[in-house]
Amino acid sequence: MKYNYNLSTLLIIPLIFLSVKSYSQARSGIGLAYGPNKPFSDDYNWGSGFQVLGNIAISDKWAIVPNFGYDRLNSKNRIYYDPANFNNSRISNIDLFYLGAMGKYCFNKYVFAKAGPILYAGGGNEDIAALGIGGTAAGGVNLILDRHSTIEASLFTTVINIESTGNGITPVAGLKIAYIFNFRGID
């Protein structure tokens, strides 16, 4: 019996024996994040916020990240004309509360990207300054501390609509540093 081997077959056979055992990257856990933020508007300075988040692994590479948080958008106190009330008003700080769910894709056990919708409400000048449905996206790295603990550092942007001051759709960018407790140990 004659066997006919081509070059691709001869290359694949050694790869099968030399392959390394791979571990899943997505882990289920819970975490707490804190970090600075900056709206892409000249009316606001740097602020900060915190977030409580979960990681629910649904496959080796994918996780669902439910989260809720608070961001403080610090105003520069600019005065603007308010046509609804026919007077001048001062742009105030916005206390932004949000609830969201993101999809998280893990490229490996260190690098990830996530994105999803959020529901938000923000108060300023003793009324609602921002309310609606927005979106958020982030990319970051996991720094493994031990089998159950990681530090997650991510750059994010969130898109909201600030109606009360006439800013309209405003992206907010920032950095979040999170401590994540993983329910299963990291291999």
KEVEXFI-176717 format. One record per atom (N, C-alpha, C): residue number from 1; residue in one letter; x, y, z. Coordinates in Angstrom, 2 decimals. Example, Ala and Ser with C-alpha at 12.3 -4.5 7.8 and 13.67 -1.06 7.14 Angstrom:
# residues 2
1:A:13.19:-5.69:7.80;
1:A:12.30:-4.50:7.80;
1:A:13.20:-3.30:7.80;
2:S:12.85:-2.25:7.08;
2:S:13.67:-1.06:7.14;
2:S:12.90:0.03:7.87;
# end
This chain:
# residues 187
1:M:0.84:-1.16:0.00;
1:M:0.00:0.00:0.00;
1:M:0.89:1.24:0.00;
2:K:0.60:2.18:-0.88;
2:K:1.42:3.38:-1.03;
2:K:0.72:4.56:-0.37;
3:Y:1.48:5.35:0.48;
3:Y:0.94:6.53:1.14;
3:Y:1.46:7.77:0.43;
4:N:0.60:8.74:0.25;
4:N:0.97:9.98:-0.41;
4:N:0.85:11.12:0.61;
5:Y:2.00:11.69:1.07;
5:Y:2.03:12.78:2.04;
5:Y:2.37:14.08:1.32;
6:N:1.62:15.10:1.60;
6:N:1.99:16.40:1.06;
6:N:2.67:17.22:2.15;
7:L:3.17:18.38:1.81;
7:L:3.95:19.22:2.73;
7:L:3.11:19.69:3.92;
8:S:1.85:20.06:3.70;
8:S:1.02:20.54:4.81;
8:S:0.79:19.46:5.86;
9:T:0.62:18.21:5.44;
9:T:0.45:17.12:6.39;
9:T:1.71:16.95:7.23;
10:L:2.87:17.05:6.62;
10:L:4.12:16.91:7.36;
10:L:4.35:18.05:8.34;
11:L:3.79:19.22:8.09;
11:L:3.93:20.35:9.01;
11:L:2.92:20.29:10.16;
12:I:1.75:19.75:9.90;
12:I:0.70:19.69:10.92;
12:I:1.01:18.65:11.98;
13:I:1.56:17.53:11.62;
13:I:1.83:16.45:12.58;
13:I:2.73:16.92:13.73;
14:P:3.87:17.61:13.48;
14:P:4.68:18.07:14.62;
14:P:3.96:19.12:15.47;
15:L:3.10:19.95:14.87;
15:L:2.37:20.95:15.65;
15:L:1.42:20.30:16.64;
16:I:0.84:19.18:16.29;
16:I:-0.06:18.48:17.20;
16:I:0.70:18.02:18.44;
17:F:1.90:17.51:18.27;
17:F:2.67:17.00:19.41;
17:F:3.37:18.10:20.19;
18:L:3.60:19.25:19.57;
18:L:4.29:20.35:20.24;
18:L:3.33:21.40:20.83;
19:S:2.04:21.20:20.63;
19:S:1.09:22.20:21.13;
19:S:1.08:22.21:22.65;
20:V:0.83:23.39:23.18;
20:V:0.84:23.59:24.63;
20:V:-0.61:23.57:25.12;
21:K:-0.81:23.02:26.30;
21:K:-2.15:23.02:26.88;
21:K:-2.59:24.46:27.09;
22:S:-3.78:24.80:26.64;
22:S:-4.27:26.17:26.82;
22:S:-5.33:26.19:27.90;
23:Y:-5.39:27.30:28.62;
23:Y:-6.35:27.47:29.69;
23:Y:-7.36:28.54:29.28;
24:S:-8.54:28.43:29.86;
24:S:-9.55:29.43:29.54;
24:S:-9.15:30.79:30.13;
25:Q:-9.58:31.85:29.49;
25:Q:-9.24:33.18:29.93;
25:Q:-10.38:33.83:30.69;
26:A:-11.61:33.59:30.29;
26:A:-12.75:34.21:30.95;
26:A:-13.01:33.50:32.27;
27:R:-13.15:34.27:33.32;
27:R:-13.40:33.73:34.65;
27:R:-14.61:34.43:35.26;
28:S:-15.35:33.71:36.09;
28:S:-16.46:34.31:36.82;
28:S:-15.92:34.91:38.11;
29:G:-16.37:36.13:38.41;
29:G:-15.92:36.80:39.62;
29:G:-16.70:38.08:39.86;
30:I:-16.26:38.80:40.88;
30:I:-16.89:40.07:41.25;
30:I:-15.78:41.06:41.57;
31:G:-16.04:42.35:41.30;
31:G:-14.98:43.32:41.51;
31:G:-15.48:44.71:41.84;
32:L:-14.54:45.54:42.23;
32:L:-14.79:46.94:42.57;
32:L:-13.74:47.77:41.86;
33:A:-14.18:48.82:41.12;
33:A:-13.27:49.65:40.32;
33:A:-13.37:51.11:40.73;
34:Y:-12.27:51.83:40.52;
34:Y:-12.22:53.27:40.79;
34:Y:-11.28:53.89:39.77;
35:G:-11.56:55.15:39.38;
35:G:-10.64:55.81:38.47;
35:G:-11.12:57.17:38.01;
36:P:-10.23:57.91:37.33;
36:P:-10.56:59.24:36.83;
36:P:-11.34:59.19:35.52;
37:N:-12.06:60.29:35.23;
37:N:-12.78:60.41:33.96;
37:N:-12.71:61.85:33.48;
38:K:-12.91:62.06:32.18;
38:K:-12.89:63.40:31.59;
38:K:-13.88:63.43:30.43;
39:P:-14.96:64.23:30.54;
39:P:-15.86:64.39:29.41;
39:P:-15.17:65.14:28.27;
40:F:-15.50:64.80:27.04;
40:F:-14.96:65.49:25.87;
40:F:-15.78:66.76:25.64;
41:S:-15.78:67.64:26.61;
41:S:-16.47:68.92:26.55;
41:S:-15.63:69.93:27.31;
42:D:-15.52:71.13:26.77;
42:D:-14.75:72.17:27.45;
42:D:-15.43:72.66:28.71;
43:D:-16.66:72.25:28.97;
43:D:-17.39:72.69:30.16;
43:D:-17.06:71.88:31.41;
44:Y:-16.25:70.80:31.27;
44:Y:-16.00:69.91:32.40;
44:Y:-14.51:69.65:32.59;
45:N:-14.12:69.56:33.86;
45:N:-12.76:69.19:34.27;
45:N:-12.72:67.68:34.52;
46:W:-11.57:67.22:35.01;
46:W:-11.41:65.82:35.39;
46:W:-12.29:65.51:36.60;
47:G:-12.89:64.34:36.59;
47:G:-13.68:63.85:37.70;
47:G:-13.22:62.45:38.06;
48:S:-14.04:61.76:38.83;
48:S:-13.70:60.38:39.19;
48:S:-14.98:59.60:39.42;
49:G:-14.83:58.30:39.55;
49:G:-16.00:57.47:39.78;
49:G:-15.62:56.08:40.23;
50:F:-16.63:55.33:40.65;
50:F:-16.41:53.95:41.06;
50:F:-17.46:53.07:40.40;
51:Q:-17.20:51.77:40.43;
51:Q:-18.05:50.82:39.74;
51:Q:-17.99:49.48:40.47;
52:V:-19.12:48.81:40.58;
52:V:-19.20:47.44:41.06;
52:V:-19.53:46.59:39.84;
53:L:-18.76:45.54:39.62;
53:L:-18.94:44.76:38.40;
53:L:-18.82:43.28:38.69;
54:G:-19.41:42.51:37.80;
54:G:-19.31:41.05:37.87;
54:G:-18.76:40.53:36.56;
55:N:-18.16:39.40:36.59;
55:N:-17.73:38.69:35.38;
55:N:-18.44:37.34:35.40;
56:I:-19.23:37.07:34.37;
56:I:-19.92:35.79:34.25;
56:I:-19.39:35.12:33.00;
57:A:-18.52:34.14:33.17;
57:A:-17.93:33.44:32.02;
57:A:-18.99:32.61:31.33;
58:I:-19.08:32.77:30.00;
58:I:-20.02:31.96:29.23;
58:I:-19.29:31.03:28.26;
59:S:-17.99:31.25:28.06;
59:S:-17.14:30.35:27.27;
59:S:-15.71:30.66:27.67;
60:D:-14.76:30.02:26.98;
60:D:-13.35:30.26:27.29;
60:D:-12.92:31.69:26.99;
61:K:-13.53:32.32:26.01;
61:K:-13.12:33.65:25.59;
61:K:-14.14:34.74:25.90;
62:W:-15.38:34.40:26.18;
62:W:-16.45:35.39:26.36;
62:W:-16.98:35.40:27.78;
63:A:-17.34:36.61:28.23;
63:A:-17.99:36.79:29.53;
63:A:-19.01:37.91:29.42;
64:I:-20.01:37.87:30.27;
64:I:-20.96:38.96:30.42;
64:I:-20.55:39.73:31.66;
65:V:-20.52:41.07:31.55;
65:V:-20.08:41.92:32.66;
65:V:-21.21:42.86:33.06;
66:P:-22.07:42.44:34.01;
66:P:-23.06:43.37:34.54;
66:P:-22.35:44.36:35.47;
67:N:-22.79:45.62:35.45;
67:N:-22.13:46.61:36.29;
67:N:-23.07:47.73:36.65;
68:F:-22.79:48.38:37.77;
68:F:-23.45:49.63:38.10;
68:F:-22.41:50.52:38.75;
69:G:-22.59:51.83:38.58;
69:G:-21.57:52.72:39.10;
69:G:-22.02:54.15:39.19;
70:Y:-21.07:54.97:39.59;
70:Y:-21.26:56.40:39.79;
70:Y:-20.04:57.12:39.25;
71:D:-20.26:58.16:38.45;
71:D:-19.19:59.03:37.97;
71:D:-19.54:60.46:38.30;
72:R:-18.58:61.20:38.79;
72:R:-18.75:62.63:39.07;
72:R:-18.12:63.40:37.92;
73:L:-18.93:64.18:37.19;
73:L:-18.44:65.01:36.10;
73:L:-18.31:66.43:36.65;
74:N:-17.08:66.89:36.85;
74:N:-16.82:68.18:37.49;
74:N:-16.90:69.32:36.49;
75:S:-17.77:70.27:36.78;
75:S:-18.02:71.41:35.91;
75:S:-16.97:72.50:36.10;
76:K:-16.78:73.30:35.05;
76:K:-15.94:74.50:35.14;
76:K:-16.78:75.72:35.53;
77:N:-18.07:75.51:35.83;
77:N:-19.01:76.55:36.27;
77:N:-19.22:77.66:35.25;
78:R:-19.20:77.32:33.98;
78:R:-19.46:78.31:32.93;
78:R:-20.92:78.76:33.01;
79:I:-21.15:80.03:32.70;
79:I:-22.50:80.56:32.65;
79:I:-23.01:80.46:31.21;
80:Y:-24.23:79.99:31.05;
80:Y:-24.84:79.86:29.73;
80:Y:-26.27:80.39:29.79;
81:Y:-26.80:80.76:28.63;
81:Y:-28.18:81.23:28.54;
81:Y:-29.11:80.04:28.44;
82:D:-30.11:80.00:29.32;
82:D:-31.09:78.92:29.36;
82:D:-32.37:79.41:28.68;
83:P:-32.61:79.01:27.41;
83:P:-33.79:79.52:26.70;
83:P:-35.11:79.03:27.29;
84:A:-35.12:77.91:27.98;
84:A:-36.35:77.39:28.56;
84:A:-36.85:78.29:29.69;
85:N:-35.94:78.85:30.45;
85:N:-36.31:79.70:31.59;
85:N:-36.04:81.17:31.34;
86:F:-35.53:81.53:30.18;
86:F:-35.21:82.91:29.81;
86:F:-34.28:83.58:30.82;
87:N:-33.24:82.86:31.25;
87:N:-32.26:83.44:32.17;
87:N:-30.90:82.78:31.98;
88:N:-29.92:83.32:32.67;
88:N:-28.58:82.73:32.65;
88:N:-28.47:81.72:33.77;
89:S:-27.81:80.62:33.49;
89:S:-27.60:79.56:34.48;
89:S:-26.13:79.16:34.47;
90:R:-25.72:78.61:35.56;
90:R:-24.36:78.11:35.69;
90:R:-24.36:76.60:35.47;
91:I:-23.42:76.10:34.65;
91:I:-23.29:74.65:34.45;
91:I:-22.75:74.04:35.73;
92:S:-23.48:73.08:36.27;
92:S:-23.08:72.49:37.54;
92:S:-22.43:71.13:37.32;
93:N:-21.91:70.58:38.40;
93:N:-21.38:69.22:38.38;
93:N:-22.53:68.25:38.10;
94:I:-22.21:67.13:37.48;
94:I:-23.22:66.10:37.23;
94:I:-22.83:64.84:38.00;
95:D:-23.78:64.37:38.80;
95:D:-23.63:63.10:39.50;
95:D:-24.32:62.06:38.63;
96:L:-23.52:61.23:37.95;
96:L:-24.02:60.29:36.95;
96:L:-24.06:58.88:37.52;
97:F:-25.25:58.30:37.57;
97:F:-25.43:56.92:38.01;
97:F:-25.79:56.08:36.78;
98:Y:-25.25:54.87:36.69;
98:Y:-25.52:54.04:35.51;
98:Y:-25.59:52.56:35.88;
99:L:-26.27:51.83:35.00;
99:L:-26.44:50.39:35.11;
99:L:-26.24:49.83:33.71;
100:G:-25.39:48.82:33.58;
100:G:-25.10:48.31:32.24;
100:G:-24.77:46.83:32.23;
101:A:-24.64:46.32:31.03;
101:A:-24.20:44.94:30.79;
101:A:-23.35:44.94:29.54;
102:M:-22.13:44.47:29.66;
102:M:-21.20:44.46:28.53;
102:M:-20.84:43.03:28.17;
103:G:-20.46:42.86:26.92;
103:G:-19.86:41.61:26.48;
103:G:-18.35:41.79:26.55;
104:K:-17.67:40.82:27.13;
104:K:-16.21:40.90:27.30;
104:K:-15.56:39.78:26.50;
105:Y:-14.61:40.14:25.63;
105:Y:-13.87:39.16:24.85;
105:Y:-12.43:39.15:25.34;
106:C:-11.94:37.98:25.73;
106:C:-10.57:37.82:26.23;
106:C:-9.69:37.30:25.10;
107:F:-8.72:38.09:24.69;
107:F:-7.78:37.67:23.65;
107:F:-6.83:36.59:24.19;
108:N:-6.43:36.72:25.42;
108:N:-5.68:35.73:26.18;
108:N:-5.98:36.00:27.65;
109:K:-5.26:35.41:28.58;
109:K:-5.62:35.63:29.98;
109:K:-5.21:37.00:30.50;
110:Y:-4.54:37.81:29.67;
110:Y:-4.10:39.14:30.10;
110:Y:-4.83:40.29:29.40;
111:V:-5.18:40.16:28.15;
111:V:-5.72:41.28:27.35;
111:V:-7.19:41.03:26.99;
112:F:-8.02:42.07:27.13;
112:F:-9.44:41.94:26.84;
112:F:-10.00:43.22:26.22;
113:A:-11.20:43.10:25.66;
113:A:-11.99:44.24:25.18;
113:A:-13.43:43.97:25.58;
114:K:-14.16:45.04:25.90;
114:K:-15.56:44.87:26.27;
114:K:-16.38:46.07:25.80;
115:A:-17.65:45.83:25.54;
115:A:-18.55:46.88:25.07;
115:A:-19.99:46.49:25.37;
116:G:-20.86:47.52:25.50;
116:G:-22.27:47.24:25.73;
116:G:-23.06:48.49:26.04;
117:P:-24.37:48.33:26.20;
117:P:-25.25:49.47:26.51;
117:P:-25.30:49.78:27.99;
118:I:-25.68:51.02:28.32;
118:I:-25.90:51.41:29.71;
118:I:-27.18:52.24:29.80;
119:L:-27.83:52.17:30.94;
119:L:-28.91:53.08:31.30;
119:L:-28.32:54.06:32.30;
120:Y:-28.52:55.35:32.09;
120:Y:-27.89:56.33:32.97;
120:Y:-28.87:57.43:33.36;
121:A:-28.60:58.05:34.51;
121:A:-29.32:59.21:34.98;
121:A:-28.32:60.08:35.72;
122:G:-28.33:61.37:35.42;
122:G:-27.41:62.29:36.06;
122:G:-28.11:63.55:36.50;
123:G:-27.82:63.98:37.71;
123:G:-28.42:65.19:38.26;
123:G:-27.43:66.32:38.32;
124:G:-27.92:67.54:38.06;
124:G:-27.13:68.76:38.14;
124:G:-28.06:69.95:38.19;
125:N:-27.65:71.02:38.88;
125:N:-28.50:72.22:39.06;
125:N:-29.87:71.86:39.61;
126:E:-29.90:70.91:40.52;
126:E:-31.12:70.47:41.20;
126:E:-32.18:69.90:40.26;
127:D:-31.79:69.40:39.10;
127:D:-32.71:68.73:38.20;
127:D:-31.96:67.65:37.43;
128:I:-32.66:66.95:36.56;
128:I:-32.04:65.90:35.75;
128:I:-31.27:66.56:34.61;
129:A:-29.96:66.32:34.55;
129:A:-29.11:66.88:33.50;
129:A:-28.88:65.90:32.37;
130:A:-28.95:64.62:32.67;
130:A:-28.70:63.58:31.67;
130:A:-29.51:62.36:32.03;
131:L:-30.21:61.80:31.04;
131:L:-31.04:60.64:31.28;
131:L:-31.21:59.91:29.96;
132:G:-31.02:58.59:29.97;
132:G:-31.24:57.86:28.73;
132:G:-30.46:56.57:28.64;
133:I:-30.31:56.12:27.39;
133:I:-29.56:54.91:27.07;
133:I:-28.30:55.34:26.33;
134:G:-27.16:54.88:26.78;
134:G:-25.88:55.19:26.14;
134:G:-25.12:53.92:25.85;
135:G:-23.86:54.08:25.58;
135:G:-23.02:52.93:25.29;
135:G:-21.65:53.12:25.91;
136:T:-20.97:52.02:26.12;
136:T:-19.62:52.07:26.68;
136:T:-18.75:51.02:26.02;
137:A:-17.47:51.32:25.92;
137:A:-16.48:50.39:25.36;
137:A:-15.19:50.54:26.15;
138:A:-14.45:49.45:26.29;
138:A:-13.20:49.48:27.05;
138:A:-12.24:48.44:26.52;
139:G:-10.99:48.67:26.77;
139:G:-9.94:47.71:26.48;
139:G:-8.95:47.74:27.62;
140:G:-8.39:46.61:27.97;
140:G:-7.49:46.62:29.11;
140:G:-6.69:45.35:29.28;
141:V:-6.06:45.29:30.46;
141:V:-5.21:44.16:30.81;
141:V:-5.55:43.65:32.20;
142:N:-5.33:42.36:32.41;
142:N:-5.46:41.73:33.72;
142:N:-4.07:41.47:34.27;
143:L:-3.83:41.90:35.48;
143:L:-2.58:41.63:36.17;
143:L:-2.90:40.60:37.26;
144:I:-2.36:39.41:37.13;
144:I:-2.70:38.31:38.02;
144:I:-1.90:38.45:39.32;
145:L:-2.63:38.53:40.45;
145:L:-1.99:38.63:41.77;
145:L:-1.78:37.26:42.39;
146:D:-2.82:36.44:42.39;
146:D:-2.72:35.06:42.87;
146:D:-3.82:34.25:42.18;
147:R:-4.08:33.04:42.66;
147:R:-5.04:32.17:41.97;
147:R:-6.45:32.74:41.91;
148:H:-6.83:33.58:42.86;
148:H:-8.20:34.10:42.90;
148:H:-8.29:35.61:42.73;
149:S:-7.19:36.31:42.65;
149:S:-7.23:37.77:42.61;
149:S:-6.51:38.33:41.39;
150:T:-7.16:39.28:40.73;
150:T:-6.53:40.00:39.63;
150:T:-6.81:41.50:39.77;
151:I:-5.93:42.27:39.20;
151:I:-6.13:43.71:39.06;
151:I:-6.42:43.94:37.58;
152:E:-7.52:44.60:37.29;
152:E:-7.92:44.87:35.92;
152:E:-7.76:46.37:35.67;
153:A:-6.93:46.73:34.71;
153:A:-6.74:48.14:34.32;
153:A:-7.32:48.31:32.93;
154:S:-8.25:49.26:32.78;
154:S:-8.89:49.43:31.48;
154:S:-9.08:50.90:31.14;
155:L:-8.89:51.22:29.87;
155:L:-9.23:52.53:29.33;
155:L:-10.63:52.40:28.76;
156:F:-11.50:53.37:29.07;
156:F:-12.88:53.25:28.64;
156:F:-13.38:54.55:28.04;
157:T:-14.46:54.45:27.30;
157:T:-15.22:55.61:26.87;
157:T:-16.70:55.26:26.98;
158:T:-17.46:56.20:27.49;
158:T:-18.90:56.08:27.63;
158:T:-19.54:57.23:26.90;
159:V:-20.61:56.98:26.17;
159:V:-21.30:58.02:25.42;
159:V:-22.64:58.28:26.08;
160:I:-22.85:59.55:26.50;
160:I:-24.11:59.97:27.13;
160:I:-24.61:61.23:26.46;
161:N:-25.83:61.63:26.76;
161:N:-26.41:62.85:26.22;
161:N:-26.68:63.81:27.37;
162:I:-25.93:64.92:27.42;
162:I:-26.12:65.93:28.46;
162:I:-27.04:67.00:27.87;
163:E:-28.33:66.93:28.21;
163:E:-29.34:67.79:27.60;
163:E:-29.43:69.16:28.24;
164:S:-29.29:69.24:29.54;
164:S:-29.62:70.49:30.25;
164:S:-28.72:71.66:29.88;
165:T:-27.48:71.41:29.49;
165:T:-26.56:72.52:29.19;
165:T:-26.35:72.71:27.70;
166:G:-27.01:71.93:26.89;
166:G:-26.86:72.06:25.46;
166:G:-25.63:71.38:24.90;
167:N:-24.93:70.59:25.71;
167:N:-23.74:69.87:25.21;
167:N:-24.12:68.75:24.26;
168:G:-25.28:68.17:24.42;
168:G:-25.71:67.08:23.56;
168:G:-24.95:65.80:23.83;
169:I:-24.76:65.01:22.79;
169:I:-24.06:63.73:22.95;
169:I:-22.61:63.99:23.31;
170:T:-22.19:63.45:24.45;
170:T:-20.86:63.74:24.99;
170:T:-20.16:62.44:25.37;
171:P:-19.01:62.14:24.76;
171:P:-18.23:61.00:25.22;
171:P:-17.49:61.35:26.52;
172:V:-17.39:60.39:27.39;
172:V:-16.63:60.52:28.63;
172:V:-15.56:59.44:28.59;
173:A:-14.30:59.82:28.69;
173:A:-13.19:58.85:28.65;
173:A:-12.54:58.77:30.02;
174:G:-11.87:57.67:30.27;
174:G:-11.20:57.55:31.55;
174:G:-10.45:56.24:31.71;
175:L:-10.01:56.03:32.93;
175:L:-9.24:54.85:33.33;
175:L:-9.92:54.26:34.55;
176:K:-10.11:52.96:34.54;
176:K:-10.65:52.27:35.71;
176:K:-9.65:51.19:36.14;
177:I:-9.34:51.19:37.43;
177:I:-8.52:50.16:38.04;
177:I:-9.44:49.36:38.96;
178:A:-9.52:48.06:38.71;
178:A:-10.46:47.22:39.46;
178:A:-9.74:46.07:40.14;
179:Y:-10.19:45.76:41.34;
179:Y:-9.78:44.52:42.00;
179:Y:-10.88:43.50:41.70;
180:I:-10.52:42.34:41.15;
180:I:-11.47:41.29:40.81;
180:I:-11.16:40.05:41.64;
181:F:-12.17:39.55:42.34;
181:F:-12.04:38.27:43.01;
181:F:-12.66:37.22:42.11;
182:N:-11.88:36.25:41.66;
182:N:-12.33:35.18:40.76;
182:N:-12.79:34.00:41.60;
183:F:-13.99:33.48:41.27;
183:F:-14.55:32.38:42.05;
183:F:-13.79:31.09:41.88;
184:R:-13.27:30.83:40.67;
184:R:-12.43:29.67:40.43;
184:R:-10.99:30.14:40.30;
185:G:-10.06:29.32:40.69;
185:G:-8.65:29.68:40.60;
185:G:-8.18:29.83:39.17;
186:I:-7.20:30.68:38.96;
186:I:-6.62:30.88:37.64;
186:I:-5.53:29.84:37.43;
187:D:-5.61:29.12:36.32;
187:D:-4.61:28.08:36.01;
187:D:-3.33:28.70:35.53;
# end
